[in-house]
Amino acid sequence: QVQLVESGGGLVQAGGSLRLSCAVSGSVCSRRTMGWYHQAPGKQREWVAGITSGGITNYAESLKGRFTISRDNVKSTVYLQMNSLKPEDTAVYYCNGGVAGIPLWSWGQGTQVTVSS
């Protein structure tokens, strides 16, 4: 069973930055498209960004230009650099494998991002 461990969240003021990390157990990460998702309070989990095994990236339209997804296949880790954060970015952030926003594995615990105004 693949395990996902997200980290890097925290409390930040609007306009600030955070870098999230997602450690993926085993050797599956390098072969899979990976994605980041977020779930705001009272809302459904939504896809944020994705990156293919070859490094091609894609983003939710509303987040383009502020978020950057990257990966280190040697470390089996996926990153999400978040800049110019807004209060509406407040959510729990998760990563998972898969395409078209369809997750492959059980969810990890996520990492909380809170942006104060």
Secondary structure as the mmCIF struct_conf table of DSSP 4:
data_model
#
loop_
_struct_conf.conf_type_id
_struct_conf.id
_struct_conf.beg_label_comp_id
_struct_conf.beg_label_asym_id
_struct_conf.beg_label_seq_id
_struct_conf.end_label_comp_id
_struct_conf.end_label_asym_id
_struct_conf.end_label_seq_id
STRN STRN1 LEU A 4 SER A 7
STRN STRN2 GLY A 10 GLN A 13
TURN_TY1_P TURN_TY1_P1 ALA A 14 GLY A 15
STRN STRN3 LEU A 18 VAL A 24
TURN_TY1_P TURN_TY1_P2 GLY A 26 SER A 27
HELX_RH_3T_P HELX_RH_3T_P1 CYS A 29 ARG A 31
BEND BEND1 ARG A 32 ARG A 32
STRN STRN4 MET A 34 GLN A 39
TURN_TY1_P TURN_TY1_P3 PRO A 41 GLY A 42
BEND BEND2 LYS A 43 LYS A 43
STRN STRN5 GLU A 46 ILE A 51
TURN_TY1_P TURN_TY1_P4 SER A 53 GLY A 54
STRN STRN6 THR A 57 TYR A 59
HELX_RH_3T_P HELX_RH_3T_P2 GLU A 61 LEU A 63
TURN_TY1_P TURN_TY1_P5 LYS A 64 ARG A 66
STRN STRN7 PHE A 67 ASP A 72
TURN_TY1_P TURN_TY1_P6 ASN A 73 SER A 76
STRN STRN8 THR A 77 MET A 82
BEND BEND3 SER A 84 SER A 84
HELX_RH_3T_P HELX_RH_3T_P3 PRO A 87 ASP A 89
STRN STRN9 ALA A 91 GLY A 97
BEND BEND4 VAL A 99 VAL A 99
TURN_TY1_P TURN_TY1_P7 ALA A 100 GLY A 101
BEND BEND5 TRP A 105 TRP A 105
STRN STRN10 THR A 111 SER A 116
#
